[in-house]
Amino acid sequence: MMRTRPLKVALLGCGVVGSEVARIMTTHADDLAARIGAPVELAGVAVRRPSKVRAGIDPSLVTTDATALVKRGDIDVVVEVIGGIEPARSLITTAFEHGASVVSANKALLAQDGAALHAAAEEHGKDLYYEAAVAGAIPLIRPLRESLAGDKINRVMGIVNGTTNFILDKMDSTGAGYQEALDEATALGYAEADPTADVEGFDAAAKAAILAGIAFHTRVRLDDVYREGMTEVTSADFRSAKEMGCTIKLLAICERSKDGASVTARVHPAMIPLSHPLASVRGAYNAVFVESDAAGQLMFYGPGAGGSPTASAVLGDLVAVCRNRLNGATGPGESAYAALPVSPMGEVVTRYHISLDVADKPGVLAQVATVFAEHGVSIDTVRQQGKDGEASLVVVTHRASDASLTGTVEALRKLDTVRGVASIMRVEGE
């Protein structure tokens, strides 16, 4: 039997995502009510610019006083899509204190203060759901913390930023340079006027922190994630990748150590074989590859950003939270029982592709090989080209630690025959 009294929802933010959430709540009201077991009512919308016309939203619901809205006491669920750290953090904790559960899309806040927010939700017996914080419409958070709750996840590797994937895909498919590809992404609306958060990896790092925390039952903060942007990736790097049967992606990689005693979380550009499923992810799409003991290899793929896709994830959480509300229950909260240490980047072991500018004369290869050997880095392949006294030397290593590779490169720079290090890129996905 359906309850007639509606569940009241407060919406914080009414931009691209928030306006889509409000629209779907209105146009799909009957379906949502049937799925939940009670009607849902948009009880208030907090915005910064109240004079802006918002189609389909009753102007009487619009307020600039978000704090008063979440303090009302009759609000069942607060949907937070304003982003940033403050005032979002204070509004969410205030919502818990006044009896509301929370659905959020705020990756930056969850990566920085997820533990405190989960603690506040648990203290007040409320839900904190955030499927929309990672990979847009792709169902990922719930599968990791519910569907795979009985499994042991060993690795999560994915493309979690559509802007960077569009740029790198354009560089790969057309031979465009970084700036040219970025300009096209901006013109098409895939990149912000200030793309720093995307192209420097901040956005992906926040998502990596969230994914690692859930996958490994360990608190992983944004500061724990190694981050390297993609602004230095060149057309020459793509040519080298193609010669190896690879392409280049900006990857978020979260993995458990072989002995299971620690975890790592990192974001950086990497070459991946064309045979790997992530290599075929084109345009602004996202995909996440999960490896676990029992389930094996799984891949989640779909649109990772945009108003409608992200609103879809928000509404999915809203339905789940409302169902919990009707049943007097809460869903899964934070699971951090493993409390594994997060290892520094220096301990990460992977393959490397190093391109060197060297003098074109006898003995150079022997000198370079000696440096690698002295630092315990084994060479897989070497390719040399040169003329007129100058040459390029491309070295691909077997698996080595980041710390040993760093020491190797520092020593290479001291050789008189090495004019410079053109590029260093990790090779993943084997």
GIZITA-V956170 format. One line per field, one symbol per residue. phi: phi as a letter, one per 40 degrees, with the letter a starting at -180 (. if undefined). psi: psi as a letter, one per 40 degrees, with the letter a starting at -180 (. if undefined). A space follows every 50 residues. Layout:
# GIZITA-V956170
phi->???
psi->???
This chain:
# GIZITA-V956170
phi->.cccccccbbbbhbcdcdccccccdccbdccccccchacbbccabcbcbc cccbdgbcdcccaccccccccdgbccbbbbbcggcbcdcccccccdcbgb cbbbbcccccccbdccccccccdbgbcbbadccbgfcccbccdccbcbcc bbcbabbacbbccccccccccccbgccdccccccccccgcbcdbcddccc gccccccccccccccbfacbcdccccbacbcccbccccccccccgbbbbc bbbbaccdcgcabbaabacacbdcccdccccbfccbabbbbbcccgbbbb biccahccdccdcccccccccccdcccgbbccbcbbccfcccccddccba cbbbbbcbccacgccccccccdccbgbcccbbbbbaafgbabbbbbccca cccccccccccccccccccibcabacbbgc
psi->hhhdhihhhhhhhfaddddddddddddfddddddddeiihhheihhidgd ehhhhehhdeehiegddddeeddehdhhhhfdiidieddddddddddfei ihhiegddddddfddddddddddefiihifdeehfbehhdddddecdede ihhdhhhihehddddddddddddeeiiddddddddddeediidhedddde eddddddddddddddefihhideehhhhaeeehidddddddddefiahih ihhhiiideeeiiihihiiihiieehdddehiaeiiihhhhidddbhihh iaheiiddddddddddddddddddddefiiahahhfddfiihiiddehha iihhhihiigiiedddddddddddefhhhdihhhiiifeiiihhhhiahi iddddddddddddehdehdihdihiihif.
